[in-house]
Amino acid sequence: DLFNYTSGRWVYNEAQRLKERQRCFNVAELHRLAAEAVSRKVEDIVSFEKLGEGAANRAFAIQFRDGFKLVARIPYLVTEPRQQIVASEAATMTFLRSKGLPVPAIYGYSATADNPTETEYLFLEFCPGRNLASLWVDMDEHHRSRFIRSLVDLERRLFEIRLPASGSLYFLRDLSAACGKVAVDSGDASSSASYYVGPSTSLPLWYGRRSELDVDRGPCE
């Protein structure tokens, strides 16, 4: 089922938990916008299937006739703050990719449901691979060591990135004029993207009815 949660059960309040994770959207328009995002024809889409469901999003794989795939991610209605999370994830992943870190490319996104799909969405690069847990037992010490070293090196490169304030990363276009923001020096003069640190999307600041509070959520210098 494209619109409902099918990856687990709850021992109590199941009806409420399922309702929170139900998200209807316009499938035809999602296909059209996905095709446009990667300069392909919507008629060339040959499959659309659910990849998985997590705590905040539902992911779908869209495959085209030439074999190309992308991932469409849609947040649940219960996910807060949806607009900021989608906008910040798009900016953060694009920023990290510009630094040479191996993260999926962002093909397109909408941080608001005010679009033909009737939902917020992210279109991301499909990255095939195998679950490390399924390989670890059969890996010898040499290959385990190589993997751990490569992982630590990625973490080193990540922590070498310095930001001017604490908060979440955004493109300027996704922040209102009244919103607090601190410009980020991307270090890439050829890039047309403008990154800013804006309000934090950290869950403890938004959980439950806290999302209704008019409080300062950053950025903090």
Residue, then its C-alpha position, 0 to 999 in steps of 0.5 A: d500500500l503506497f499510502n499506509y504503514t505496512s512495516g510493523r505493528w504496535v501492541y497498543n494505540e495501533a490505530q493512532r500510530l497507523k493514522e499518524r503514518q498515513r500519507c496520501f499524495n498524487v501519484a501521477e504528479l509525483h511521477r511527472l515531477a520526478a521525471e522532470a527533475v532528471s530530464r526524462k519523460v514520465e512515460d518512461i517510468v516502468s516501476f514505482e515501489k515502496l522501498g521502506e519506511g522509517a520513523a519519519n519518512r516513507a521511501f519509494a523507488i522510481q525506475f525508468r525504461d533505461g534502467f535509471k532509478l531514483v528515490a522519492r522520500i515523503p515525510y509522514l504527517v506526524t513528522e515535525p517540523r516537516q517543512q524545515i526538515v525537508a529543506s534542511e536535509a536537501a541543503t545539508m546533503t548538497f553541502l556535504r556532497s560539495k565537500g566530496l563526501p559520499v552522500p546521494a545527490i539531491y535531484g529536487y525537493s519541495a519543502t511545502a505540500d503546496n504543490p501538485t503532489e500535495t505532499e512535501y518530498l525529496f528526490l534523491e540518487f538511488c545508491p545500490g549496495r548491500n547491508l553491512a550486517s549481512l557481510w560483517v561475519d564473513m569479512d576477514e580482519h584485513h577487510r574489517s580494518r580497511f572498512i573501519r579506517s575508511l569510515v573513520d576517515l569520512e568522520r574526520r572529513l566531516f568533523e573538519i567542516r566548521l560552521p559559524a553557528s549552531g542550528s540546521l543548514y538551509f538554502l537561503r530561498d527556504l528561510s523567511a526574511a524574518c527568520g534568524k540566519v547566519a551565512v556559511d562560507s562554502g569555500d566554493a566561489s564557483s557555486s551558486a548555492s547560498y547556505y545559511v545556518g537557521p533554526s534547529t530541526s532537533l526533535p526535542l525542540w519540536y516534539g509533541r505540542r512543543s511545535e506550537l510554541d513560539v520560541d527561539r530555536g536558533p541559530c546560536e552563535 
